Every structure is written in C-alpha cells, then in structure tokens.
C-alpha cells in the first residue's frame, strides 16, 4: 500500500516526520533510483526501493519493534542524532543495543530534563506538532525578580524578537530571593529556545532550565544522564492522549460518522 514518504521514513525510525520532510526537500531520498524532492510523494515499500542517503529503508519497516526511552538529559548534550561540530549527543547516553533512536523534539544544549527517544515516528510527530498542544512542564530560574505585571504579559503571550507571538502559557511563581526567582512554566508549543526568549523579552534572563514532564510522563527519581524504558502504561497514556484529542466533539472521521448515524436512527 502506498504511503507518504515522510511517514515511511519516520516509521523506519530514521527521523521525525518533520525532519523526514527536510531530508526529502534536500534531495537525500530516492525512490527506485530517482531523487524525490516533494514531501507529499507516495511510495509502496512492498514494491518500491526507498533509500535515505543511500540506505535502503525497506528492511527497517518490516517487523520493527517500537522502543521508548525516557532520558534525563544533562547540560552539554545536543538533542540530535548527529552533529558536524562533534558535540556530545543525547543518543550517546543510551545503549546502541536499543537500535537507532531519535529524540522526540529538542532540549537546548544547556537545558536539562526529560526527553523521550524512540523509533516510533508516528508518536514523535504527534508529540512535537504544535497543533496537538501536548503540554511540557519546565522549572525555570531567572536573574532578578520579575514583577507580577511582567509575568502576566508572559501568560498572555509576548511578541519575540523575530516578530512571532507566543501562545498563552501557564506560569506560576514558586520561589524568590532578593536576586532570583523560580517559576513553573507549562507550554503547549515548542519554539526554538522559547522560554529563554520569553524571559529575555521582559528583561530577566534564564539562569537554569529543566523540563520535568512531557504530557502525562514524569519521573522525579531519574538522575541526570540516566535513562529508563517507558512502561507500557506510560506509552498507552501518551497514545491515549492522542486518541482522546481525536475523539473530541467535532472531530472528523469514523467517530463523527457514528454520531451522525445514531442521530439519523432517532
């Protein structure tokens, strides 16, 4: 059965769907020996030879076991599977025996906290897509003590230096001293260095940043640099959140058709 190339590449565990689109547009993907640059192109892995940077991905799509790892990322690691500058990678912190994994989204080089690594491209795409509003929770320490008026601006959304306006955020002050303040920040989107840029916009730079939750997944006992496999229950809850959003009132598809059918029966 033919499917979009970016979906097949993500299912093979080589990249998230968004990164797969970038690989296609850059000319790194071939189908039956011909370069394909249009992400919407479809291919059938049962008949077509699909290669990413010269590597045939068809065998990777057959019977691939899904792996889900929760890592407490320390500072000084890059959330990527490669780096031309040779910096340490988050994939260096998990055993190669788990197979080729990629990070679900990114944490900045100097940001700590929870990060999921997986070979499940569908889950990666869902968790990282801004439209799905999968909430991530962060602990933030900032320089100085912002006023409540400044914090309220961040809650409502602020315009960043590139002109983009952030979505409303949940921000709670948890502690403060004469020279610093601590906050819990909950975001449903994930722009590049968003929290640092948000607090920069009100004149209070971030001194320390740590992610403590990804959707329903938390772990206060996992030490920096350590990892564990997600439990089947945690994976089910992540995927359950996906199904729950799809099944909300007004959703299109099979569930909506059932509701319509019941209405007609009455």
C-alpha positions, -999 to 999 in steps of 0.1 A, spaced: 0 0 0 13 34 -10 20 60 18 37 94 20 75 92 20 79 112 52 56 88 70 76 58 58 109 74 68 95 82 103 81 46 106 116 33 99 129 52 129 154 73 109 139 107 117 108 125 129 83 133 101 93 169 101 129 160 97 120 135 70 104 163 50 136 183 53 156 152 40 133 149 11 134 186 1 172 184 4 174 156 -22 186 129 2 157 105 -6 154 83 -37 126 60 -49 137 34 -74 169 52 -80 153 86 -87 157 116 -64 124 128 -49 121 163 -35 83 166 -30 73 155 6 38 146 -5 51 119 -29 38 84 -21 56 50 -24 48 14 -17 75 -2 5 64 -37 -7 73 -28 -44 95 4 -44 131 7 -33 132 36 -9 166 50 1 176 77 26 212 89 20 218 57 1 205 34 28 176 11 18 149 16 45 125 -12 34 140 -38 57 137 -14 86 99 -11 80 94 -49 83 86 -61 118 103 -32 136 98 -33 173 90 0 189 113 13 216 105 42 240 133 55 263 129 83 289 162 101 294 171 128 320 192 149 297 221 167 314 235 201 302 261 199 275 244 174 252 228 180 218 193 168 211 202 153 178 214 120 161 244 138 145 265 169 147 291 182 123 309 200 152 313 168 171 295 178 202 281 151 226 247 137 216 218 125 237 220 92 217 254 87 233 237 83 267 217 52 257 230 17 246 234 11 209 218 -23 215 184 -5 217 187 3 180 186 36 161 166 61 181 159 97 177 148 124 202 112 135 204 116 172 199 146 191 213 160 204 245 186 232 242 223 223 246 224 239 281 189 228 291 183 198 314 154 174 319 132 148 305 135 138 268 119 108 250 140 88 225 122 64 202 120 48 168 82 55 166 79 82 140 41 85 144 44 92 182 72 117 176 51 136 150 21 137 174 40 149 204 61 176 186 33 190 164 22 224 179 -14 219 168 -17 189 193 -8 211 223 10 182 242 20 201 273 56 202 286 64 214 321 96 233 330 113 246 361 129 280 354 153 301 374 157 337 362 180 366 370 163 392 391 127 392 403 100 399 376 70 419 387 36 403 386 27 426 357 57 413 337 47 376 344 11 383 333 25 395 300 42 362 295 10 344 305 -10 362 278 17 358 252 45 381 240 60 390 207 95 377 204 124 394 187 117 377 154 81 391 154 64 358 163 39 359 191 39 331 217 7 313 227 -8 318 262 12 299 288 7 287 324 33 303 346 34 300 384 59 317 407 73 290 430 100 308 450 121 340 450 150 357 468 163 392 466 182 384 434 165 355 417 130 340 411 118 305 402 88 296 381 70 265 368 61 271 331 37 249 311 39 252 273 17 237 246 41 247 219 79 244 215 96 272 196 134 273 195 147 285 229 112 297 236 113 301 274 147 318 273 135 342 247 102 349 266 120 359 298 146 379 278 117 399 264 108 412 299 145 418 308 151 387 331 175 362 315 171 325 323 199 311 345 187 275 347 161 255 328 149 220 334 120 200 318 100 180 344 71 165 323 61 156 288 24 152 286 15 126 313 51 114 316 71 124 347 99 109 368 114 128 398 137 100 407 156 97 374 191 112 378 207 135 352 224 113 325 203 83 334 176 66 313 149 40 316 124 24 293 89 39 294 64 15 309 36 1 287 12 21 308 31 54 301 32 47 264 -5 39 264 -12 71 282 7 91 256 -11 74 229 -44 76 248 -40 114 249 -37 113 211 -69 92 207 -87 114 233 -80 145 213 -91 128 181 -123 118 196 -134 152 210 -167 166 199 -165 180 164 -137 155 154 -140 143 118 -137 107 108 -152 74 119 -163 85 154 -181 115 139 -198 93 114 -211 70 142 -226 100 160 -243 111 128 -256 76 122 -272 75 156 -288 109 151 -304 97 119 -317 65 136 -336 85 161 
